[in-house]
Amino acid sequence: MTLAIGAQAFANCKKLTKITVPANVTTIGKKAFYNCKKLKTFTIKSKKLTSVGNKAITGINKKATIKVPK
């Protein structure tokens, strides 16, 4: 089963401050988190992630922490 976060799923979300991408997600669509200015913590649990769309995290908080698995 392929799970994805769709294109522009959370684009321009003004209240989103942190997100954890579950372990079974394989793709993140383009501009999925585009312009989420308050997004400060972005954690990826998935080791199956194969693609991240263009500008998926463009415009998030400048001091954001992005955590990925080894």
PyMOL Python script that loads the backbone (N, CA, C, O; Angstrom):
from pymol import cmd

cmd.read_pdbstr("""\
ATOM      1  N   MET A   1       0.837  -1.171   0.000  1.00  0.00           N
ATOM      2  CA  MET A   1       0.000   0.000   0.000  1.00  0.00           C
ATOM      3  C   MET A   1       0.891   1.247   0.000  1.00  0.00           C
ATOM      4  O   MET A   1       1.820   1.364   0.799  1.00  0.00           O
ATOM      5  N   THR A   2       0.590   2.163  -0.904  1.00  0.00           N
ATOM      6  CA  THR A   2       1.342   3.406  -1.017  1.00  0.00           C
ATOM      7  C   THR A   2       0.578   4.527  -0.331  1.00  0.00           C
ATOM      8  O   THR A   2      -0.583   4.782  -0.650  1.00  0.00           O
ATOM      9  N   LEU A   3       1.217   5.177   0.587  1.00  0.00           N
ATOM     10  CA  LEU A   3       0.603   6.329   1.254  1.00  0.00           C
ATOM     11  C   LEU A   3       1.369   7.586   0.880  1.00  0.00           C
ATOM     12  O   LEU A   3       2.595   7.579   0.778  1.00  0.00           O
ATOM     13  N   ALA A   4       0.625   8.659   0.678  1.00  0.00           N
ATOM     14  CA  ALA A   4       1.250   9.910   0.257  1.00  0.00           C
ATOM     15  C   ALA A   4       0.583  11.092   0.936  1.00  0.00           C
ATOM     16  O   ALA A   4      -0.578  11.030   1.341  1.00  0.00           O
ATOM     17  N   ILE A   5       1.337  12.160   1.048  1.00  0.00           N
ATOM     18  CA  ILE A   5       0.786  13.449   1.456  1.00  0.00           C
ATOM     19  C   ILE A   5       0.620  14.199   0.149  1.00  0.00           C
ATOM     20  O   ILE A   5       1.602  14.458  -0.547  1.00  0.00           O
ATOM     21  N   GLY A   6      -0.588  14.544  -0.187  1.00  0.00           N
ATOM     22  CA  GLY A   6      -0.907  15.123  -1.482  1.00  0.00           C
ATOM     23  C   GLY A   6      -0.343  16.508  -1.717  1.00  0.00           C
ATOM     24  O   GLY A   6       0.079  17.202  -0.793  1.00  0.00           O
ATOM     25  N   ALA A   7      -0.350  16.888  -2.987  1.00  0.00           N
ATOM     26  CA  ALA A   7       0.116  18.217  -3.381  1.00  0.00           C
ATOM     27  C   ALA A   7      -0.736  19.287  -2.710  1.00  0.00           C
ATOM     28  O   ALA A   7      -1.965  19.218  -2.734  1.00  0.00           O
ATOM     29  N   GLN A   8      -0.088  20.256  -2.123  1.00  0.00           N
ATOM     30  CA  GLN A   8      -0.714  21.392  -1.449  1.00  0.00           C
ATOM     31  C   GLN A   8      -1.648  20.985  -0.305  1.00  0.00           C
ATOM     32  O   GLN A   8      -2.581  21.717   0.025  1.00  0.00           O
ATOM     33  N   ALA A   9      -1.402  19.829   0.295  1.00  0.00           N
ATOM     34  CA  ALA A   9      -2.254  19.312   1.369  1.00  0.00           C
ATOM     35  C   ALA A   9      -2.369  20.275   2.556  1.00  0.00           C
ATOM     36  O   ALA A   9      -3.457  20.458   3.103  1.00  0.00           O
ATOM     37  N   PHE A  10      -1.271  20.880   2.948  1.00  0.00           N
ATOM     38  CA  PHE A  10      -1.273  21.799   4.080  1.00  0.00           C
ATOM     39  C   PHE A  10      -0.777  23.188   3.674  1.00  0.00           C
ATOM     40  O   PHE A  10      -0.397  23.976   4.540  1.00  0.00           O
ATOM     41  N   ALA A  11      -0.773  23.499   2.403  1.00  0.00           N
ATOM     42  CA  ALA A  11      -0.257  24.775   1.898  1.00  0.00           C
ATOM     43  C   ALA A  11      -0.981  25.947   2.553  1.00  0.00           C
ATOM     44  O   ALA A  11      -2.203  25.948   2.694  1.00  0.00           O
ATOM     45  N   ASN A  12      -0.199  26.933   2.943  1.00  0.00           N
ATOM     46  CA  ASN A  12      -0.707  28.161   3.560  1.00  0.00           C
ATOM     47  C   ASN A  12      -1.432  27.948   4.886  1.00  0.00           C
ATOM     48  O   ASN A  12      -2.240  28.786   5.286  1.00  0.00           O
ATOM     49  N   CYS A  13      -1.157  26.844   5.571  1.00  0.00           N
ATOM     50  CA  CYS A  13      -1.783  26.573   6.864  1.00  0.00           C
ATOM     51  C   CYS A  13      -1.156  27.492   7.907  1.00  0.00           C
ATOM     52  O   CYS A  13       0.047  27.420   8.158  1.00  0.00           O
ATOM     53  N   LYS A  14      -1.944  28.331   8.497  1.00  0.00           N
ATOM     54  CA  LYS A  14      -1.436  29.343   9.412  1.00  0.00           C
ATOM     55  C   LYS A  14      -1.243  28.851  10.847  1.00  0.00           C
ATOM     56  O   LYS A  14      -0.541  29.502  11.621  1.00  0.00           O
ATOM     57  N   LYS A  15      -1.843  27.726  11.220  1.00  0.00           N
ATOM     58  CA  LYS A  15      -1.772  27.242  12.602  1.00  0.00           C
ATOM     59  C   LYS A  15      -0.829  26.059  12.792  1.00  0.00           C
ATOM     60  O   LYS A  15      -0.537  25.694  13.931  1.00  0.00           O
ATOM     61  N   LEU A  16      -0.353  25.459  11.724  1.00  0.00           N
ATOM     62  CA  LEU A  16       0.504  24.278  11.811  1.00  0.00           C
ATOM     63  C   LEU A  16       1.876  24.659  12.360  1.00  0.00           C
ATOM     64  O   LEU A  16       2.585  25.464  11.755  1.00  0.00           O
ATOM     65  N   THR A  17       2.260  24.077  13.521  1.00  0.00           N
ATOM     66  CA  THR A  17       3.553  24.398  14.128  1.00  0.00           C
ATOM     67  C   THR A  17       4.519  23.216  14.106  1.00  0.00           C
ATOM     68  O   THR A  17       5.734  23.415  14.119  1.00  0.00           O
ATOM     69  N   LYS A  18       3.998  21.990  14.073  1.00  0.00           N
ATOM     70  CA  LYS A  18       4.874  20.822  13.963  1.00  0.00           C
ATOM     71  C   LYS A  18       4.163  19.697  13.235  1.00  0.00           C
ATOM     72  O   LYS A  18       2.938  19.586  13.279  1.00  0.00           O
ATOM     73  N   ILE A  19       4.946  18.865  12.565  1.00  0.00           N
ATOM     74  CA  ILE A  19       4.391  17.749  11.800  1.00  0.00           C
ATOM     75  C   ILE A  19       5.325  16.552  11.934  1.00  0.00           C
ATOM     76  O   ILE A  19       6.548  16.698  11.955  1.00  0.00           O
ATOM     77  N   THR A  20       4.728  15.367  12.022  1.00  0.00           N
ATOM     78  CA  THR A  20       5.482  14.121  12.004  1.00  0.00           C
ATOM     79  C   THR A  20       4.947  13.281  10.854  1.00  0.00           C
ATOM     80  O   THR A  20       3.773  12.909  10.834  1.00  0.00           O
ATOM     81  N   VAL A  21       5.818  12.989   9.902  1.00  0.00           N
ATOM     82  CA  VAL A  21       5.440  12.174   8.750  1.00  0.00           C
ATOM     83  C   VAL A  21       5.552  10.718   9.192  1.00  0.00           C
ATOM     84  O   VAL A  21       6.636  10.278   9.574  1.00  0.00           O
ATOM     85  N   PRO A  22       4.443   9.951   9.148  1.00  0.00           N
ATOM     86  CA  PRO A  22       4.449   8.568   9.617  1.00  0.00           C
ATOM     87  C   PRO A  22       5.408   7.651   8.840  1.00  0.00           C
ATOM     88  O   PRO A  22       5.838   7.981   7.734  1.00  0.00           O
ATOM     89  N   ALA A  23       5.726   6.524   9.422  1.00  0.00           N
ATOM     90  CA  ALA A  23       6.702   5.593   8.862  1.00  0.00           C
ATOM     91  C   ALA A  23       6.274   4.949   7.543  1.00  0.00           C
ATOM     92  O   ALA A  23       7.124   4.459   6.800  1.00  0.00           O
ATOM     93  N   ASN A  24       4.992   4.941   7.242  1.00  0.00           N
ATOM     94  CA  ASN A  24       4.536   4.268   6.024  1.00  0.00           C
ATOM     95  C   ASN A  24       4.291   5.199   4.838  1.00  0.00           C
ATOM     96  O   ASN A  24       3.778   4.752   3.813  1.00  0.00           O
ATOM     97  N   VAL A  25       4.639   6.467   4.948  1.00  0.00           N
ATOM     98  CA  VAL A  25       4.462   7.419   3.847  1.00  0.00           C
ATOM     99  C   VAL A  25       5.616   7.260   2.855  1.00  0.00           C
ATOM    100  O   VAL A  25       6.780   7.202   3.251  1.00  0.00           O
ATOM    101  N   THR A  26       5.281   7.191   1.555  1.00  0.00           N
ATOM    102  CA  THR A  26       6.303   7.010   0.526  1.00  0.00           C
ATOM    103  C   THR A  26       6.550   8.257  -0.307  1.00  0.00           C
ATOM    104  O   THR A  26       7.630   8.404  -0.878  1.00  0.00           O
ATOM    105  N   THR A  27       5.567   9.170  -0.394  1.00  0.00           N
ATOM    106  CA  THR A  27       5.758  10.384  -1.181  1.00  0.00           C
ATOM    107  C   THR A  27       5.124  11.598  -0.500  1.00  0.00           C
ATOM    108  O   THR A  27       4.117  11.496   0.199  1.00  0.00           O
ATOM    109  N   ILE A  28       5.745  12.729  -0.730  1.00  0.00           N
ATOM    110  CA  ILE A  28       5.197  14.005  -0.286  1.00  0.00           C
ATOM    111  C   ILE A  28       5.017  14.847  -1.541  1.00  0.00           C
ATOM    112  O   ILE A  28       5.976  15.079  -2.278  1.00  0.00           O
ATOM    113  N   GLY A  29       3.816  15.297  -1.785  1.00  0.00           N
ATOM    114  CA  GLY A  29       3.499  16.031  -3.007  1.00  0.00           C
ATOM    115  C   GLY A  29       4.079  17.428  -3.051  1.00  0.00           C
ATOM    116  O   GLY A  29       4.541  17.960  -2.041  1.00  0.00           O
ATOM    117  N   LYS A  30       4.047  18.025  -4.259  1.00  0.00           N
ATOM    118  CA  LYS A  30       4.610  19.368  -4.411  1.00  0.00           C
ATOM    119  C   LYS A  30       3.810  20.392  -3.622  1.00  0.00           C
ATOM    120  O   LYS A  30       2.582  20.347  -3.565  1.00  0.00           O
ATOM    121  N   LYS A  31       4.541  21.306  -3.020  1.00  0.00           N
ATOM    122  CA  LYS A  31       3.984  22.377  -2.194  1.00  0.00           C
ATOM    123  C   LYS A  31       3.090  21.865  -1.058  1.00  0.00           C
ATOM    124  O   LYS A  31       2.151  22.550  -0.653  1.00  0.00           O
ATOM    125  N   ALA A  32       3.378  20.669  -0.545  1.00  0.00           N
ATOM    126  CA  ALA A  32       2.557  20.070   0.518  1.00  0.00           C
ATOM    127  C   ALA A  32       2.507  20.932   1.778  1.00  0.00           C
ATOM    128  O   ALA A  32       1.458  21.036   2.415  1.00  0.00           O
ATOM    129  N   PHE A  33       3.618  21.542   2.138  1.00  0.00           N
ATOM    130  CA  PHE A  33       3.682  22.383   3.339  1.00  0.00           C
ATOM    131  C   PHE A  33       4.117  23.798   2.970  1.00  0.00           C
ATOM    132  O   PHE A  33       4.686  24.515   3.793  1.00  0.00           O
ATOM    133  N   TYR A  34       3.853  24.185   1.757  1.00  0.00           N
ATOM    134  CA  TYR A  34       4.271  25.480   1.215  1.00  0.00           C
ATOM    135  C   TYR A  34       3.688  26.639   2.021  1.00  0.00           C
ATOM    136  O   TYR A  34       2.485  26.695   2.280  1.00  0.00           O
ATOM    137  N   ASN A  35       4.568  27.559   2.409  1.00  0.00           N
ATOM    138  CA  ASN A  35       4.171  28.794   3.075  1.00  0.00           C
ATOM    139  C   ASN A  35       3.518  28.585   4.452  1.00  0.00           C
ATOM    140  O   ASN A  35       2.686  29.392   4.866  1.00  0.00           O
ATOM    141  N   CYS A  36       3.881  27.530   5.148  1.00  0.00           N
ATOM    142  CA  CYS A  36       3.418  27.302   6.521  1.00  0.00           C
ATOM    143  C   CYS A  36       4.425  27.994   7.440  1.00  0.00           C
ATOM    144  O   CYS A  36       5.321  27.348   7.984  1.00  0.00           O
ATOM    145  N   LYS A  37       4.277  29.276   7.607  1.00  0.00           N
ATOM    146  CA  LYS A  37       5.271  30.110   8.276  1.00  0.00           C
ATOM    147  C   LYS A  37       5.516  29.769   9.744  1.00  0.00           C
ATOM    148  O   LYS A  37       6.583  30.084  10.270  1.00  0.00           O
ATOM    149  N   LYS A  38       4.567  29.140  10.412  1.00  0.00           N
ATOM    150  CA  LYS A  38       4.734  28.789  11.830  1.00  0.00           C
ATOM    151  C   LYS A  38       5.274  27.377  12.035  1.00  0.00           C
ATOM    152  O   LYS A  38       5.520  26.972  13.171  1.00  0.00           O
ATOM    153  N   LEU A  39       5.463  26.622  10.950  1.00  0.00           N
ATOM    154  CA  LEU A  39       5.960  25.247  11.044  1.00  0.00           C
ATOM    155  C   LEU A  39       7.427  25.270  11.462  1.00  0.00           C
ATOM    156  O   LEU A  39       8.298  25.672  10.690  1.00  0.00           O
ATOM    157  N   LYS A  40       7.692  24.828  12.710  1.00  0.00           N
ATOM    158  CA  LYS A  40       9.042  24.877  13.266  1.00  0.00           C
ATOM    159  C   LYS A  40       9.680  23.508  13.459  1.00  0.00           C
ATOM    160  O   LYS A  40      10.905  23.408  13.537  1.00  0.00           O
ATOM    161  N   THR A  41       8.881  22.457  13.537  1.00  0.00           N
ATOM    162  CA  THR A  41       9.422  21.113  13.746  1.00  0.00           C
ATOM    163  C   THR A  41       8.855  20.178  12.686  1.00  0.00           C
ATOM    164  O   THR A  41       7.646  19.958  12.622  1.00  0.00           O
ATOM    165  N   PHE A  42       9.731  19.634  11.862  1.00  0.00           N
ATOM    166  CA  PHE A  42       9.336  18.750  10.766  1.00  0.00           C
ATOM    167  C   PHE A  42      10.087  17.438  10.955  1.00  0.00           C
ATOM    168  O   PHE A  42      11.295  17.380  10.723  1.00  0.00           O
ATOM    169  N   THR A  43       9.390  16.388  11.372  1.00  0.00           N
ATOM    170  CA  THR A  43      10.010  15.098  11.659  1.00  0.00           C
ATOM    171  C   THR A  43       9.540  14.060  10.648  1.00  0.00           C
ATOM    172  O   THR A  43       8.340  13.921  10.407  1.00  0.00           O
ATOM    173  N   ILE A  44      10.472  13.340  10.065  1.00  0.00           N
ATOM    174  CA  ILE A  44      10.153  12.285   9.114  1.00  0.00           C
ATOM    175  C   ILE A  44      10.503  10.956   9.764  1.00  0.00           C
ATOM    176  O   ILE A  44      11.668  10.711  10.078  1.00  0.00           O
ATOM    177  N   LYS A  45       9.517  10.095   9.971  1.00  0.00           N
ATOM    178  CA  LYS A  45       9.744   8.769  10.554  1.00  0.00           C
ATOM    179  C   LYS A  45       9.959   7.713   9.465  1.00  0.00           C
ATOM    180  O   LYS A  45      10.494   6.638   9.733  1.00  0.00           O
ATOM    181  N   SER A  46       9.539   8.027   8.245  1.00  0.00           N
ATOM    182  CA  SER A  46       9.556   7.076   7.144  1.00  0.00           C
ATOM    183  C   SER A  46      10.948   6.817   6.592  1.00  0.00           C
ATOM    184  O   SER A  46      11.696   7.747   6.292  1.00  0.00           O
ATOM    185  N   LYS A  47      11.285   5.533   6.464  1.00  0.00           N
ATOM    186  CA  LYS A  47      12.506   5.130   5.768  1.00  0.00           C
ATOM    187  C   LYS A  47      12.147   4.702   4.347  1.00  0.00           C
ATOM    188  O   LYS A  47      13.022   4.341   3.560  1.00  0.00           O
ATOM    189  N   LYS A  48      10.852   4.744   4.025  1.00  0.00           N
ATOM    190  CA  LYS A  48      10.353   4.348   2.711  1.00  0.00           C
ATOM    191  C   LYS A  48      10.098   5.551   1.806  1.00  0.00           C
ATOM    192  O   LYS A  48       9.639   5.379   0.676  1.00  0.00           O
ATOM    193  N   LEU A  49      10.380   6.743   2.268  1.00  0.00           N
ATOM    194  CA  LEU A  49      10.118   7.961   1.509  1.00  0.00           C
ATOM    195  C   LEU A  49      10.986   7.972   0.256  1.00  0.00           C
ATOM    196  O   LEU A  49      12.213   7.967   0.352  1.00  0.00           O
ATOM    197  N   THR A  50      10.355   7.987  -0.922  1.00  0.00           N
ATOM    198  CA  THR A  50      11.101   7.921  -2.172  1.00  0.00           C
ATOM    199  C   THR A  50      11.120   9.236  -2.927  1.00  0.00           C
ATOM    200  O   THR A  50      12.035   9.478  -3.715  1.00  0.00           O
ATOM    201  N   SER A  51      10.119  10.101  -2.703  1.00  0.00           N
ATOM    202  CA  SER A  51      10.134  11.381  -3.401  1.00  0.00           C
ATOM    203  C   SER A  51       9.458  12.479  -2.595  1.00  0.00           C
ATOM    204  O   SER A  51       8.481  12.260  -1.878  1.00  0.00           O
ATOM    205  N   VAL A  52      10.025  13.673  -2.747  1.00  0.00           N
ATOM    206  CA  VAL A  52       9.476  14.868  -2.121  1.00  0.00           C
ATOM    207  C   VAL A  52       9.287  15.872  -3.254  1.00  0.00           C
ATOM    208  O   VAL A  52      10.233  16.197  -3.972  1.00  0.00           O
ATOM    209  N   GLY A  53       8.071  16.355  -3.405  1.00  0.00           N
ATOM    210  CA  GLY A  53       7.740  17.254  -4.499  1.00  0.00           C
ATOM    211  C   GLY A  53       8.431  18.602  -4.436  1.00  0.00           C
ATOM    212  O   GLY A  53       8.945  19.015  -3.397  1.00  0.00           O
ATOM    213  N   ASN A  54       8.429  19.271  -5.564  1.00  0.00           N
ATOM    214  CA  ASN A  54       9.028  20.591  -5.708  1.00  0.00           C
ATOM    215  C   ASN A  54       8.387  21.585  -4.740  1.00  0.00           C
ATOM    216  O   ASN A  54       7.162  21.668  -4.645  1.00  0.00           O
ATOM    217  N   LYS A  55       9.213  22.329  -4.030  1.00  0.00           N
ATOM    218  CA  LYS A  55       8.788  23.360  -3.074  1.00  0.00           C
ATOM    219  C   LYS A  55       7.900  22.811  -1.946  1.00  0.00           C
ATOM    220  O   LYS A  55       7.053  23.536  -1.423  1.00  0.00           O
ATOM    221  N   ALA A  56       8.085  21.555  -1.575  1.00  0.00           N
ATOM    222  CA  ALA A  56       7.254  20.917  -0.542  1.00  0.00           C
ATOM    223  C   ALA A  56       7.342  21.618   0.802  1.00  0.00           C
ATOM    224  O   ALA A  56       6.345  21.710   1.517  1.00  0.00           O
ATOM    225  N   ILE A  57       8.524  22.114   1.156  1.00  0.00           N
ATOM    226  CA  ILE A  57       8.669  22.788   2.454  1.00  0.00           C
ATOM    227  C   ILE A  57       9.175  24.223   2.300  1.00  0.00           C
ATOM    228  O   ILE A  57       9.704  24.796   3.252  1.00  0.00           O
ATOM    229  N   THR A  58       9.021  24.794   1.131  1.00  0.00           N
ATOM    230  CA  THR A  58       9.417  26.182   0.910  1.00  0.00           C
ATOM    231  C   THR A  58       8.496  27.113   1.698  1.00  0.00           C
ATOM    232  O   THR A  58       7.274  26.961   1.672  1.00  0.00           O
ATOM    233  N   GLY A  59       9.086  28.061   2.386  1.00  0.00           N
ATOM    234  CA  GLY A  59       8.298  29.049   3.108  1.00  0.00           C
ATOM    235  C   GLY A  59       7.957  28.677   4.540  1.00  0.00           C
ATOM    236  O   GLY A  59       7.173  29.374   5.184  1.00  0.00           O
ATOM    237  N   ILE A  60       8.542  27.569   5.068  1.00  0.00           N
ATOM    238  CA  ILE A  60       8.308  27.254   6.476  1.00  0.00           C
ATOM    239  C   ILE A  60       9.199  28.172   7.314  1.00  0.00           C
ATOM    240  O   ILE A  60       9.996  28.930   6.761  1.00  0.00           O
ATOM    241  N   ASN A  61       9.073  28.112   8.622  1.00  0.00           N
ATOM    242  CA  ASN A  61       9.828  28.979   9.526  1.00  0.00           C
ATOM    243  C   ASN A  61      11.333  28.875   9.247  1.00  0.00           C
ATOM    244  O   ASN A  61      11.856  27.780   9.038  1.00  0.00           O
ATOM    245  N   LYS A  62      12.012  30.002   9.244  1.00  0.00           N
ATOM    246  CA  LYS A  62      13.440  30.039   8.938  1.00  0.00           C
ATOM    247  C   LYS A  62      14.289  29.284   9.960  1.00  0.00           C
ATOM    248  O   LYS A  62      15.388  28.835   9.633  1.00  0.00           O
ATOM    249  N   LYS A  63      13.801  29.139  11.177  1.00  0.00           N
ATOM    250  CA  LYS A  63      14.533  28.433  12.231  1.00  0.00           C
ATOM    251  C   LYS A  63      14.006  27.022  12.442  1.00  0.00           C
ATOM    252  O   LYS A  63      14.233  26.434  13.500  1.00  0.00           O
ATOM    253  N   ALA A  64      13.316  26.475  11.470  1.00  0.00           N
ATOM    254  CA  ALA A  64      12.712  25.147  11.587  1.00  0.00           C
ATOM    255  C   ALA A  64      13.770  24.060  11.760  1.00  0.00           C
ATOM    256  O   ALA A  64      14.875  24.154  11.226  1.00  0.00           O
ATOM    257  N   THR A  65      13.407  23.036  12.513  1.00  0.00           N
ATOM    258  CA  THR A  65      14.235  21.855  12.719  1.00  0.00           C
ATOM    259  C   THR A  65      13.654  20.729  11.891  1.00  0.00           C
ATOM    260  O   THR A  65      12.468  20.420  12.010  1.00  0.00           O
ATOM    261  N   ILE A  66      14.476  20.106  11.049  1.00  0.00           N
ATOM    262  CA  ILE A  66      14.022  19.004  10.214  1.00  0.00           C
ATOM    263  C   ILE A  66      14.794  17.767  10.649  1.00  0.00           C
ATOM    264  O   ILE A  66      16.024  17.736  10.596  1.00  0.00           O
ATOM    265  N   LYS A  67      14.047  16.733  11.086  1.00  0.00           N
ATOM    266  CA  LYS A  67      14.666  15.499  11.560  1.00  0.00           C
ATOM    267  C   LYS A  67      14.314  14.375  10.603  1.00  0.00           C
ATOM    268  O   LYS A  67      13.154  14.210  10.225  1.00  0.00           O
ATOM    269  N   VAL A  68      15.341  13.588  10.205  1.00  0.00           N
ATOM    270  CA  VAL A  68      15.139  12.452   9.313  1.00  0.00           C
ATOM    271  C   VAL A  68      15.795  11.213   9.925  1.00  0.00           C
ATOM    272  O   VAL A  68      16.723  11.338  10.724  1.00  0.00           O
ATOM    273  N   PRO A  69      15.319  10.011   9.555  1.00  0.00           N
ATOM    274  CA  PRO A  69      15.931   8.797  10.105  1.00  0.00           C
ATOM    275  C   PRO A  69      17.330   8.563   9.513  1.00  0.00           C
ATOM    276  O   PRO A  69      17.656   9.096   8.453  1.00  0.00           O
ATOM    277  N   LYS A  70      18.137   7.778  10.194  1.00  0.00           N
ATOM    278  CA  LYS A  70      19.491   7.467   9.713  1.00  0.00           C
ATOM    279  C   LYS A  70      19.439   6.720   8.418  1.00  0.00           C
ATOM    280  O   LYS A  70      20.481   6.373   7.862  1.00  0.00           O
TER     281      LYS A  70
END
""", "prot")
cmd.dss("prot")
cmd.show_as("cartoon", "prot")
cmd.util.cbc("prot")
cmd.orient("prot")
